[in-house]
Amino acid sequence: MAQSPDGTCRQLEASQSLVTLLEHEPATFWDTLASDLDTRNLDAPAAASFPLMASVRMGLNWPSEYWQGHALRWVAALGLSNDVIPELERLVTEGRTQHLRHRARKLARCYQVKDGTA
């Protein structure tokens, strides 16, 4: 993983391969990333700048049930972020399957309740 001069991983945000990290388990992702960085003699604190939400947004926008489903799993595990609300709301009406649309609606409702807009 290449770091930019300020120590972040911004170069990755445009990479379509970034969506593949959604196949990992959210609960173990950060430990695995830090370990992999350490193995490659890279700065483990750089993990904090990893563009995870870009991966989640990419998955929510990906035109397949597979990646949309994985992205929704990550949204549920991480908690909602303002970063993904537009994509989540779009999935409510445009998700690849009814099951995905219902999952997105459930997560969007949780956000509305937290935000006080429900």
Secondary structure, DSSP 8 states (H G I E B T S, - for coil): ----TTS--GGGGG-GGGGGGGGS-HHHHHHHHHHHHHHTT--GGGGGG--HHHHHHHHHHSSSHHHHHHHHHHHHHH---TTTHHHHHHHHHH-SSHHHHHHHHHHHHHHHHHHT--
